[in-house]
């Protein structure tokens, strides 16, 4: 039997070998960076390091200790190890996979064995929902001619969004395969609508840093993208003055994309900041400019509920605000259901909703029946147990706090960061400014933490985003 001292030497040696592999792979990619998304490129580098380590037969524990994938904003409940307080208690976050029906009966969740109650409940609920729909005359095994989802699901979503001060019925709601799918259809529908009226689509204003997929979508449909670089001193947010400046100089802007709680910066708009933006849009409206807002709510719900309600109240208040704002949301990050692809959009009026329907029909023809039933079952689950959302928020908060401490320690060891930005107690990310001479490659090589460079979000590479969604953060 090996002694404790021998095991410690072996562990240290294994970790040294992992660091050598890590450095070699990073240097290879730095010399010839591949094409494509910087986010996916960094994720590929992590997989390559892990693959080479396994090919060499290196200890998996050493690999986990020396490489942390904090790139993609996924949420993997099966990897949750955090347990605060009593095992099986309210602070046992390992139970989330069981409570949310992700884990199958008997599955080992890092020491907690899933009961499978959530798994079975969801399937029973799906069956009950289908029976109810059939009684009401809605057969999901047939074409949904409009392609926007069954009216019962849409009506329930309309009820849910009323908590944000958005008054809408089922006729103004459409569902899609995640928020990204919904936004793609919104861009397509708005362009079709403009061309039907013999008008050019115009331009879309995109604040940076921000989620860049909508910009790529808009370009595909003929929009001119108009990026606007925000400032750190403004919390990386679009200000009223900046919006007015760009609208004045660019009369073709017809749409403003706005992440109410931002990815990657983690900052959320305060009510006063949103009211300032609405005031600018109202002034241009009086001048005859009709400018819509595409409000991305992907992370509204990850922050303190009272603050989220306040900012959403400001987003929907003011003269004309309700008539120009298209709301898009999903269950991906707020409910940890990234792979389920539950998304929805609420239109400001019934006429626009009708005009948008062809974009759904031409996109998917009909939404999958099983997917709609699962969406309905999950919605029922969260209505039945609203405490689950607070538990999810608490897990995110715990991980952000731990990651902040870890990054502070790594900065002391390696001198990596100019500033680890504070957050608004929301999202699943941390956003930091690197010191001169550092970049995402050097952070990975020196500290073993893979993040995403600012260029992935239309910003500068002296900034980097880390995700807490995939992996737990090791305690010191």
N, C-alpha and C positions, 0 to 999 in steps of 0.2 A: 504494500500500500504506500502511495506517495505521501510524503510529509506535507504539512501546510506550507512550509517554506518552498518546497519544490513546486507545488501547485502555483504559488504566487509568482515564482520565476517563470514558469511556463506561460502563465497569463500575461505577464509583462512582455515576454518574447512574442507571443501571438499578437498582441496589440501593436507592437513595433512593426511586425510584418504587415499588418493591415494598413498602418500609416504609410509604409513604403509603397504598397499597391496604390493607395489613395493618391499619393504624390505623383506617381508615374502616370496614372490615368489623367489626372488634372493637367499635368504638363503636356501630355499628348494632345488633349483637346484645346489647350490654350494656343498651341502651335498651329493648329488647323481647325478652328471652330466650324462646326457643321452649319448647314443652312436650316432655316425654319424657326419656330418659336423658341425664344430664349428659355421660357419656362420648361418646355418639353425637352430642350437640350440639356438642361441641368438635371432633370429627372432621369434622362438616359445615362448621364455620367454616373449617377448614383447606382443605377442598375448594373452598369459596367463594372464598377468597383466591387459591388457585392458578388457579381458573377465570377470575376477573377479570383476573389478570395475563396469562394466555394470550390472553384476548379483546383486551387492549390491545397484544399483540404484544411483551411484555417478554421479555428474554433468560431462557431456562430456567435457565442457570447462576446468574443473579442470584436467581431464585425459590428454587432449592435452597439458596442461601447464606443467604437471609433468612427461610425458613419451614421448620421441622422438625416433622413430625407424630409426636409421641411419646405418642399417645393409646391406640389399640387395641393389645392385647397379641398381635398377629399376628407371624409370623416369615416374612419374605420372603427366601428364600435367593437369589433372582435379583438382589437388590440388594446382596449382600455384596461389598464391595470390599477388605476387609482381607487383607493378605498380609504375614505376619511371616517375614522370612528369605527363602530362595530361592524364586523362582517355581516353582510345581508341587510344592514341598516340603510337609512335614507341617504347616507353619504357613500355608499358602496356603488361607485359609478360603473363597476363591472356588470351590474344588473341591468344597465340601460339596454343592452342588446336583447336581453330576455323581455324586458318590459315593453320594448318597441316591436317585438315580434321578429327581430332580425335573426336571433339565435334559434336553432332547432332544439327540440327536446333532448336533454341529456348532453348538450354540447358543453365542453369545458371552456369557461371564459376566464382564463388565468387564475384558476383556483375556485371560481364560483361555477357551480353546475346549473345550467339553465333548466328551468321547469318546463319550458315550452308553452306556458300558458298564453303568452302574448302571440306566439306563432299560431296556435290553434284558434285563438279568439279572432284574429284577423280573417282567417279562412272561413270561420263560421259567419262572421259579419258580412263578408263578401257574398256568401250564399243568401243571407237574409236580404241584403240590398238588391240582389238580382230579382228575388221573388217580389219585392215591393215594386220595382220598376216594371216588371211584367204586368202586375195588377193595374198599374197606371198607364199601361199601353206602350211602354218603352222597351223594345227588345234590342239589347246591345249586340246580338249576333247578326243583326242586319245593318245595312248602311245607315250611318247618321248623315243625312243628306248635306247638312251645313258643315259638318266636320268639326263643330266647336264644342262638343261634349253634351251629355244628357242634361235636361233642364233641372233635374233634382240636384245634381252636383253643383251646377252653376248657381242655383238659388242659395244653396248652403254657403258657398264661397262669398256670395254677395252679403249674406248675413254676417259672416266673419269679418269682412272688411269694414263693416259699419263701425267697428270699434275704433277705427282710424278717422272717423268722421266722413267717410266716403259713402254717400247714399246712392245705392244702385240696386236694381233688380236683376233677375236671371238674364233678361234680354240684353244687358250691357256687359255680360261676362262671357269670356271664352277661355277654354282650357287648352293647354298644350304640353308637349313633352319637355317640361322644364322651362325656366324663364328665358333661356337662350332661344329655344324654339319659338316661344311667343314673340320675342322681339324681332326675330327674323320675319315672322308673318306680319307683324305690325309695319315694318319697313316696306315689305312687298305691297301690303294693302294700301298704305299711304301713297306710294308711287303710282299704283294702278288708279287710285282715286284722282290724283293730280292729272294724270294723262287723260283720263276720261273727261276732264274739264279743260283740256288743251293747255295745261300749265306744266312747267318743268318742276321736278321734285325739289330743286333748290339745294341747300346745304344743311348739314347737321353740326351743331356745336358740341364738341366733346371735350370736357375738362380733363386735364392730365395732371397727375397720374390717375389712371382709371382702368376699368375693365375694357379691353380693346376689341373683343370679339364683335360687339355691336358696330364698331366702326368698320370692320371688315364686311359685315353684312350690308351696311348702308351703301358702301362702295359698289357691291355686287348689283344693287338695284338702281344705281344711277345717281345716288346722292354725291354731292361734293363734301368730303369730310373737312371740318374746320376745327382742328385741335387748338385748345387754349391752355397754355402752361400756367398753372397756379403756383403760389409761393408758399414756402414753409411758414412764414410769419402769418399767413392767413389760414393756417391749418390745412394747406393743400386743398382749399375749397374755392369754388367760383364765388366771387364777391359781386355785389350789385354794380359797383363801378366797373369791374372788368367785363361783366355781361353787357352793360350799356355801351362800353367802348367798342366791343366787337360787333354788336348788333348795328350800331351806327355805321361802322365801316364796311359792313357786309350785308347789304339789303337782301341777299338771296337766302339768308338763314331762315328756315321755316320750322326747325325743330331743335330743341335743346335736350341732350341726354344728361340725366342727373342721377347719380348714385346718392341716395339720401344718406346712407351710411356707407362709407367708401372702402372699396378694395382697390389698392393695397394700403392706403394710408391709415386705416382704422378710425379715422375721425368721422364724426357724424355732424350734419348741419344742425345748428341750434335754431330754435324757432325764429329769432330775430333775423338770422342770416337768410332763412327761407322767405320771410316776409319781404326782405329787401329785394330778393330776386323777383318775387311776384309783383312788387311795385314797379320795377323796371319793365317787366313784360306788360303790365297794365298800361303804362305810359305809351309804349310802342303800339299797343292795341288801339288806343285812342287816335293814333296817327294813321290807322288803317293797316298796320302790319298784324297778320294773324300768325302767331308763333306758338306752336304746341310744345309741351314738356313731356318727355318720356321718362317717367320716374321709376327707376329701378329700386325695388324694395327688397332685394335679395338678402340683405343683412338687417333689415328692420325687424326686430324680434330677438336679436342676439344681445341687445343692450337692455338697460333698466326699463321696465315697462312704462313707468310714468314719463320718462324722458322720450321714449318712442312715441307715446300718445301725444305729447306736446309738440314734437317736431312734425308729426303727421297732421296735427290740427293746423299748424302754420302752413303746411304745404297745400292744404285744401281750402284755406281762407283767403279773403281778399276778393276784390271785384274781378270776376271772370276766371278765377283760378279753377273752379270746378269744371268749367267748359273747355279748358285747354289742356288738362292734365290726363295723360294715359298712365295708369298704374300697372306695373308688372311685378309679380312676385313668384316665389316658389317655396317648396318645403325642403330644398336641398340642404342649406346650411342652418336655417333656423330650427329645423326638425331633425337634423343629422341624416337625411334621406337622399343623399346625393345620387345614388344609383337608381332610385325609383322614378326620377324625372317627373315630378308633380309640379306643374307650373300653371299660372293663370294670368289673365289680363282683364282689367276693368276699363271700359271706355267712358269718356265723359258724357256721352249722350247716345240715345238709341239709334239715331240716324247714322252716326259714325260706326257704331257696332254693326249695323246692317251692311254698310259699305265694306267693312273689313272681312265679312264672312267668306267672300270668294278666295281670299288669301289662304284661309284655312282649308277650304275645299280643294284648291289646286295644290296644296302642300301635302296633305295626308289622306285626302278623300274621306276618311273616317277614322276616328281615334279608336285604338284597340279596346275592345269590350272589357277584357280582364283588367287592363290598366285602369279604366274608369272605376271598376268595382273596388280595386285596391285603394285608389285615391279616396273613394267614399268611405272605405273601412278605416283608413288612417285618420281621416277627418273626424269620424265618430270616436276613434280612440282618444284623440287629443281633447275633444269636448268632454269625454267621460273622465279623463284624468289630466286636467290642465297643469297639475304639478310637474308633469314630465318636462314641460318647456322650461320651467324654472331650474330643474335639475340639469338640463342641457346647458343653460346659460351659466350655471355654477361650475360645470365641468370646464367650459371654455375659459371662464375667469381664472380658475385654478391653474390651468395650463399656461395661460398668458403670464401669470405672476411667476410661475416657476421658470418659464423660458426667459423672462426678463432678468431674473437672478442669474440664470446660467449664462446668458449673453454678457452680463456685467462681469462675471468671473472670467469668461473667455477673453473679454476686452483687457482685463488686468493682466492676463497671461501673454496675450499676443498683440495688443494695441490695435484693435480692428476698427472701432467705431468712434466717429466724431460725436454722434448722439444716438441713443436708443430712444426713439420718439415715444412719448406717452400715448395712450389710446383713450377712447371714450367709453371704455368698458363694453366694447362691442366687437364683433367679427371673430374670426379664428386666426388672426394674423398679428404680427408685430412688424413695424416698419422702421428702418434705421438708416442713418446716414453714415457712410464709411469714411474712414480717414484717408487723406491723400495717399495715393499709391496702392490702396486696397481695392479689390473687386470681389465678385462672387466666387471666382476661382481661388483667390488667395484665402478667402474665408473657409472654403471647403478643404483646401490643402492643409492649412494651419490648424483649424479647429474641428474639422470633420462634420461641419453643419452645412447642408446644401440649401441655399435660398435662391430666390429669383431676382435677377437684376432689374433695375428701374426701367430699362428699355422695353421690357415686356409689357409695361403699362404706359408707354408713351412718354416716359420721363428720362431722367439721367441715371447713368450707371454708378453714380456715387451713392445711390440708395439701393436698398435690398429689402425684400419681403420674406419673412419666415412664416410658415403655417404651423399651427398646433393641432391640426385636424387629424393627421394620419397617425402620428406617434405620440405616446406619453412623453413627458419631460422627466428625465432622471432627477431624483432628489439628491442633494449634496450629502 
